[in-house]
Each structure stands twice: as structure tokens, then as C-alpha cells.
Amino acid sequence: MTFDDTRGVHVVACARCAETQAAYADGLGWLLDWAEAHRCDPELAALLASCDREAA
């Protein structure tokens, strides 16, 4: 989880599928719950992994 100074929100991002969610300080519980329950879209994750390998 990081803090976005520009928008003033906390942000969490999935490193596998790049899906992100953001919340103000009063929504941190929801944000942490999302991070724990998040399941990647398998097709999107495979596509991004493929693109990442091709860029290397």
C-alpha cells in the first residue's frame, strides 16, 4: 500500500494484473479487505505477463 500525495488517498495495486483500488484514510479497512480478497482475472494476468516477457 502506498500513499498518493497528489490525490490524498491510499492506493493498493496488484503486481500481477495491475488492478488498483484507492481509499481515503477512513476507508483503509475496506482497502485492506480488497487486497486480501482480490483475485486476478487469469486472462488479463497472462496477457500482462506475456507483454512483460516480450518487453524484456
C-alpha positions as CSV (number, residue, x, y, z in Angstrom):
1,M,0.0,0.0,0.0
2,T,1.3,3.5,-0.8
3,F,0.0,7.0,-0.3
4,D,-0.7,9.1,-3.4
5,D,0.2,12.7,-2.4
6,T,-1.4,14.2,-5.4
7,R,-4.9,12.7,-4.8
8,G,-4.5,12.4,-1.0
9,V,-5.5,8.7,-1.0
10,H,-4.0,5.4,-0.1
11,V,-3.5,3.1,-3.1
12,V,-3.0,-0.6,-3.3
13,A,-2.1,-2.3,-6.6
14,C,-1.9,-5.9,-7.7
15,A,1.5,-6.6,-9.1
16,R,0.2,-9.5,-11.2
17,C,-2.8,-7.9,-13.0
18,A,-2.2,-4.2,-12.3
19,E,-5.7,-3.7,-10.9
20,T,-5.7,-0.8,-8.4
21,Q,-8.0,0.5,-5.7
22,A,-7.8,3.7,-3.7
23,A,-9.4,4.9,-0.4
24,Y,-9.2,7.8,1.9
25,A,-7.9,7.2,5.4
26,D,-11.4,6.4,6.7
27,G,-11.7,3.6,4.1
28,L,-8.5,1.7,4.9
29,G,-10.3,-1.3,6.3
30,W,-12.2,-1.7,3.0
31,L,-8.9,-1.3,1.1
32,L,-7.1,-3.9,3.1
33,D,-10.1,-6.3,2.8
34,W,-10.0,-5.8,-1.0
35,A,-6.3,-6.5,-1.1
36,E,-6.7,-9.8,0.8
37,A,-9.8,-10.9,-1.2
38,H,-8.5,-9.8,-4.7
39,R,-8.4,-12.5,-7.3
40,C,-6.7,-11.7,-10.6
41,D,-8.5,-12.1,-13.9
42,P,-6.5,-15.1,-15.2
43,E,-6.6,-14.0,-18.9
44,L,-5.5,-10.4,-18.1
45,A,-2.7,-11.6,-15.8
46,A,-1.5,-14.0,-18.6
47,L,-1.6,-11.2,-21.2
48,L,0.3,-8.8,-19.0
49,A,2.9,-11.5,-18.2
50,S,3.3,-12.2,-21.9
51,C,3.8,-8.5,-22.7
52,D,6.3,-8.1,-19.9
53,R,8.4,-11.0,-21.2
54,E,8.3,-9.6,-24.7
55,A,9.5,-6.2,-23.5
56,A,12.5,-7.8,-21.8
